[in-house]
Amino acid sequence: MIAATSSSPARGGGGPAKPVEGERPIRRPATVAKARKLRRTMTYPEVLLWQQLRGQPDGVKFRRQHPLGAYVADFFCVPARLAIEVDGAAHDRGDAPSHDAARDQWFSAQGVTVLRIPASTVLADARAVAADILATARASFPLHHPSDGPPPPQAGEEQE
């Protein structure tokens, strides 16, 4: 149902290096403006999926039309470093497949995993798609997340 690309950086080739922990990719003013425009003109499948992902379901926060470098991810979960792309039929035509591949490679070099979801799948069952996305995001979180409660005791500490 959902295709994911690896978050491991490409080996041996050139391209951008993986950012240092806590460092964000450069936000370009033109990309931010594009993201704002895309938020106003979301496709119907994107709107359906956003209705499921907004409001921090299961304690997981998503951003819509989030700028990353020169690109705009349809949805992005910051702690999981997970970008979600809803692909309509246009992604199969012309130079779109090569553009998507280059985009996915750039995201991967930044340590971001990309989930590509066909728009038809979202239209068929947006709730199931959202549940799959949440499961993927939760699996990508650090070992402890604040919404899970207090952290476990460290080695040598007594449990109360």
N, C-alpha and C positions, 0 to 999 in steps of 0.2 A: 504494500500500500504506500509506504513512504520510503523514498530513496535517500540515503545519507551519504555524504562524502566524508572522508576521513579528516580528522582535525590535526593529523600529524603534518608538519611542514614538509614540503617537497625536498628531496635529498639531491645534493650535488649541483643543482641549477642555481641561476642567479635569482633575482627578484627580492622582494622585501623580506627582511629578517623578522622572525617572530618577536613581538614587542616584549619588553621587560614586564614582569608581573606588576599589575596596577597601572601600566602605561596604556593610554588609549591611542588608537590610530588618529592621525590628523583629520580634523573636521574641516572640510572645505566649504566656504560660504555658498558656492553654487550648489553643492550637494545638499546642504541644509535647506536651501530654498526649494530644491527639487523634492525633497522629502516632505516639506510642508504642503506643496502642491499635490503630491501623491496621496497625502492624508485626506485631502478634500475630494479626491476623485478615485477612491478605492473601487475595485471591481466587486461585483455581487458576491463571488466566492470569498473574497477577502473580508467583506463586511460580515458574512455568515461566520467565518472563523473568528473574527475579532469579537463578535458577540459571545463566543465561547471562552476566549482567552482573556478578555478584559476583566478587571476586578480581582486580579490575583487569585485564580482558582488554585486550591490546594496550597496556598502560600507562595505560588510561583508568579513572579511579575514578568509581563511581556510588554514590549514597546512595539508600536506599529510604525511602519515606514521609517525605520531607524537608519540614519546615515552612518556608514562605515567606510572611511577613506573616500574613494571616488564613487562608491556604490551606495545604494539604498536597499536594505533588507526589508522584505514585506513585514516580517515580525522578527523580534530579537529578544532573547532571554540572556541578560547580562551575566548572572552568576554561572550559568551553564555554558556560556559562550556558544549559544545555539541560534543560528539564523534559520528562519522558515521561509521558503519561497513557494508561493502558490502559482503553478505554471498552467496557463491557458494554452489553447491550440497554437497561438503565435510562437510559442517557445520551440515548436517543432519545425518551423519554416525559416527559409532564408539563412542568414548568418547567425540567427539566434542561438542554435546549439553551440557554435564555437564561442560566441560571446558568453554564454552561460558557463562553459567549461573554463574559460579564462577567469571569470568572476569567482567560480568555485575554487580554483587554484589559488587566487589571491586570498580569499577567506581562509583557506586551509593554511596558508603561510602565516596568517595572523593568529592561528590557533583556534579558529572558529569552525565548528561543524555546521554543515548545511543540510537541511532536510528539504527535499524537493517533493512537493505534493501536487498531483494533477488537480486542476480546478474541478474536474468532473467528480473526483473522489470527495471533495469538500461539499459539492452540491448534493451528492448522494447521501452523506451522513456526516455533517459537520461535528456533531458530538463525539462520534467515534474517532475522527481525525484529531480532535482536541485532546481526547483521552490518550491517544498514542503520543502526541507531542508532549503532554505533561509527563508521561512515563519516561520518555527520552530525556527530557530536561531534568527530572529528579535523579535519574541515573548518572547524569553528568555533574551534579553538584559536588562540592567538596564533601569530605566524610561527614562533617557536621554542618547543619544549616540551622539558623536561629529559630525557624518555625518548628523544628523538631524537638524543642525543649532545651533544657540546660545541657552543656557539653558533658560527655562522659568523664569520669575521673581519670587523671593522668597516672602513669605508672608511679607507684609509691604513695599515692594518695588513698586515704581510707574512704570507703563509701559510707554515706550517712543513712 
